[in-house]
């Protein structure tokens, strides 16, 4: 397939997400301006007013209105809705004496009934957790971050169920993680200039994609057999001997070939 290059952010991409129908693609970057694109042609539809604080915000996609704000004692790093949208998992960074953590929040059907209370808080590993997502039928939570290890957690007890094998792990921190629509597999992106496809039930490595620059964001198409990788790095990290590494771009790949 022909790669589609979408340009709009001024700093490196950090997150990509398809909507449920697969016709829209949401992107986030270090410029703090979430953007929505038409997935079929890469045309930009609009940009949301972002934020850079110790909160997580619940948004109305159509209007761009912030409906509710979850407040934390440390920076909020990632969010993901459960199957059915009744729960959300939010990760927070290590901060002063606090360790990284995974918070499970209940999402009210009526926004007037929404509260800030956590259903469960799981103490994370040393270092930042960059992504956490719900597994099949909300039976487990998958997380990944600075230590380059993929972990599976029990959302009822908060206990770690299993982790990825050392031989399969990324060589540098994992920046992004995206579950497939059916929940059978997921994709991770890393600063080691690669992305990996995993079996979500066994954490078995299926395939590795090698790129020319650090991968900051990944997404799996809900309609086609495609994956998209977004990457780039700050100008301060770009050397004169490798001019390609500084580009901020998103590329689509066939999942199987």
N, C-alpha and C positions, 0 to 999 in steps of 0.2 A: 504494500500500500504506500501511497505518497504521504510523507509526514506533513502535518499542518503546523505551521509556526505562528504562535499568537504572541504579539508584543503589546505591552500595556503597563507593566509594572516597572518601577524605577530601581528596585532592589531585588535580591534573590527571592525566588519562590519558596514558600514554606509548606503549602498545603494545596491539594487538589481534591475536588469532590463532585461526582455526578449527582444530579437529582434522581429521584426514583424512576422517572420516565426515560431518562437517558438523553434528553434533548438539550439540557443545560449543564454547563460545567462551571463550578465555582473555584476560584483561585485566591490564595492568600500569599502575601509576601511581607518582607521586612519593612515595606513602606507603609504598613498598617492600613491599607485600603483594599478590603475584600472586593473582588470583581466577579461578575457573572458573564458567561460567554455562550453563544449558540454553539453546540457541540459539533454540528454537521459542517460548518464552514469557518469556525473560529472568530466570527464577528462579535465584538464586545457589545453586550446588552446594557450594562450599567455598573456603577460602583457604589458600594456602601460606605458609610462614614464609620471607620474603624475605631479601635481604642487600644491603649497600651498601658494596662494597669493590672491590679490583682483581682480581676473579676472575669466571669464568663457570662455572656449575654445570650438571651433567647430572643430570636428575631422573627418578624413576619417577612417571609421571602418576597411576597408580591409588593408590599409597600415600603420595605426597608426600615420599618419601625422597630425599635428595641422594646420587647414586651416585658422582660424581667431581667434582673441582674443578680447573679450569685456572687457573693463577696467572700474572698479567702484571705488568709494571713500571709500568703506567699503567691508568686506569680502563677496564674492558671495557664497550662501549656496546651492541652488538647481536650476535645469533647467528642462524644459519639452517642447517638440515640439507640436504645434497645429495639428489638423487633416489637412492633406495636406502639412504639414511642411513649411508653409509660414510665420508662426509666432513662437516665442519662449517666454516662461515666465521664468524669472530669479529672484530669491529672494536675497536680501542683508540683512546683519545683522545690528543691532543697533551698532553705532560706534561713540564714543565721544558724540556730540550733535545730531547726525543723528538717526532717528528712523528706524525700520525695513521697508522694502519697497518691492513692487512687480513691476518688470519692464517687459514691453511687447516690444520685439524687432522684427523687420521685418527681415526675412531670405531671402536673395537675391538668385535668381535662378543661377546666375553666381557669384562665389565668388569674382570676381574682382569688383562687384558692391556693396559688403557688406559694411555697415556703422555701426557706434557705436550708432547712434541716437535711442532713445526710442520712440515708438509710444504712450505709456502711462506709467505713473509711479503712483502707488497707495501706499499711506501711510499705513503701516501695523499696527497691534496691538502692545501693549507694549511687549517687549520680542522678541526673535528670531523666524522667520518663517523657519521651517526646510524643508517643502515641499510645492510646489504649482504645480497643474496639470490642464490641460484643460479639461473641461467637454464635454458632448455630442455636436457634431457639433460646437464646439468652442463658445457655447452660454454663458458659465460661466467658472470661474476659481475656483478651490477648494484649500484651503490652510489649513495648520495645523502647530503647533509649540510648543513653550515652555509653553504656557498657557493651553494646552491640549484641546483647543476648535477647532472644525472644522468649517470653514467659507466658504461661497460661494460669489463670487464677479462678478459684471457685467464688462466684458472686454471693453465695449464701454464707460461707464460713470465712472468706477472706484469705484462705490458705493457697499457697502456690501448688499447682497440680503437676506441672512439668516445665522443662525449659529446652531450648534448642541445643543440638550437639555442637561441641567446640569446632569440629572440622567443617561444619556447615555455616558457622557464624560469619557475619561481615567482619572486615578487618578494622573498620572505624565505626563511629557511632551511627546508629540508625536514626534517620531524620523523619521518616514517614512510614505509615502502615495503612493498608486499605484492604478490606474484606470483599470478596466477590459477592454478587447478588444472592447466590444460593448458599453462601457461607461455607462451601467446601474447600476453598483455598483463599490465600491472601498474599499480598505483595508488599515487600519492604524496600525502602530506598535508603542509601547510605552515602556518607562522605567518602567512602572508598571507591567512588565512581562506578557503582554497580547497583542493581536491583535484583531481588530474589523472590521467586514464587514458591510458596509453601503449602503443604497440606495442613488445613486448620485443625484436624482431629488428632494428628500424630506429630505435628511439627517436623515432618519430613520435607527436605528440600527437593523441589521439583525441577526448577530451572533458574539459571543466573543470566541476567542481562548486563553486559559490560558497556559503559558509556565513556564519553570523552571528558566529562566534568562531574563534579560532585552532584549527587541526586538529592534534592531537598524535598520533593513531593512526588507522590505516586497515586494513580487511580486506576481502577478496573472498570471497563465499560459494562453497563448492565444490559446492553443490546447486542453488541458485536464481540467477536473474539479478539479484543484489542486491550492493550494497557497503555497508559500515558505516563511518561516520566518528565518531571520538571526539575531544572537545575540551574547551576551558576554559582559564583562565589563573589565575595566583596572585592572591590578594586585593590584593597590593601593586601589581599592574598594572591593576586595575579602577578606572575613573573613575566619578564620580557621574553623569556624563552618559550613560553606556552601561551600564546595569545588566545587560543581557543577556549581556555578554561574560564575566562571572564564573562562569557555570554550568558544571558538569562533567557532560557527558552524552554518550551514544552515540546516533546516529541512523542509520537504515537508508534507503537510496535504491535506486530501480530503476537498474540499470546503464546501460540504453540510453535511457530516456526522461527 
